[in-house]
Amino acid sequence: MNHGYTRISDLMKLVDEIEGWLFPEEQWALMHLPVMADYLNGEIVEIGSYRGKSTVSLGLVSLLLSKRKRPFIP
């Protein structure tokens, strides 16, 4: 399930609409983390968030591009 988004740059444009203090380089790095760590056991946990820009960055990639690192939605 990729909803038509296959490139990190497409996902970055979506996240750019969210208010926050995340620099593009930080967003790029966060969006690569779930895919790079996909083979490792364990979870990716974010502690603290202002408006959710970094949370959405991690969650979108986890949902759309990762095989094992799935977002937890309570």
Contacts in CASP RR format, 6 or more apart in sequence:
PFRMAT RR
TARGET T0000
AUTHOR 0000-0000-0000
METHOD contacts of the structure
MODEL  1
MNHGYTRISDLMKLVDEIEGWLFPEEQWALMHLPVMADYLNGEIVEIGSY
RGKSTVSLGLVSLLLSKRKRPFIP
1 63 0 8 1.000
1 64 0 8 1.000
2 64 0 8 1.000
2 65 0 8 1.000
3 64 0 8 1.000
4 10 0 8 1.000
5 11 0 8 1.000
5 14 0 8 1.000
5 60 0 8 1.000
5 64 0 8 1.000
8 28 0 8 1.000
8 31 0 8 1.000
8 32 0 8 1.000
8 61 0 8 1.000
11 31 0 8 1.000
11 57 0 8 1.000
11 60 0 8 1.000
11 61 0 8 1.000
11 64 0 8 1.000
12 24 0 8 1.000
12 27 0 8 1.000
12 28 0 8 1.000
12 31 0 8 1.000
12 57 0 8 1.000
14 56 0 8 1.000
14 60 0 8 1.000
15 22 0 8 1.000
15 27 0 8 1.000
15 53 0 8 1.000
15 56 0 8 1.000
15 57 0 8 1.000
15 60 0 8 1.000
18 51 0 8 1.000
18 52 0 8 1.000
18 53 0 8 1.000
18 56 0 8 1.000
19 51 0 8 1.000
19 53 0 8 1.000
20 50 0 8 1.000
20 51 0 8 1.000
20 52 0 8 1.000
20 53 0 8 1.000
21 50 0 8 1.000
21 53 0 8 1.000
22 30 0 8 1.000
22 53 0 8 1.000
22 54 0 8 1.000
22 57 0 8 1.000
26 54 0 8 1.000
27 53 0 8 1.000
27 54 0 8 1.000
27 57 0 8 1.000
30 54 0 8 1.000
30 57 0 8 1.000
30 58 0 8 1.000
30 61 0 8 1.000
31 57 0 8 1.000
31 58 0 8 1.000
31 60 0 8 1.000
31 61 0 8 1.000
32 61 0 8 1.000
33 44 0 8 1.000
33 58 0 8 1.000
33 61 0 8 1.000
34 44 0 8 1.000
34 58 0 8 1.000
34 59 0 8 1.000
34 61 0 8 1.000
34 62 0 8 1.000
34 65 0 8 1.000
34 66 0 8 1.000
34 69 0 8 1.000
35 61 0 8 1.000
35 65 0 8 1.000
35 66 0 8 1.000
37 44 0 8 1.000
37 69 0 8 1.000
38 66 0 8 1.000
38 67 0 8 1.000
38 68 0 8 1.000
38 69 0 8 1.000
39 68 0 8 1.000
43 69 0 8 1.000
43 72 0 8 1.000
44 58 0 8 1.000
44 62 0 8 1.000
44 69 0 8 1.000
46 54 0 8 1.000
46 55 0 8 1.000
46 58 0 8 1.000
49 55 0 8 1.000
58 71 0 8 1.000
59 71 0 8 1.000
62 69 0 8 1.000
62 70 0 8 1.000
62 71 0 8 1.000
63 70 0 8 1.000
63 71 0 8 1.000
END
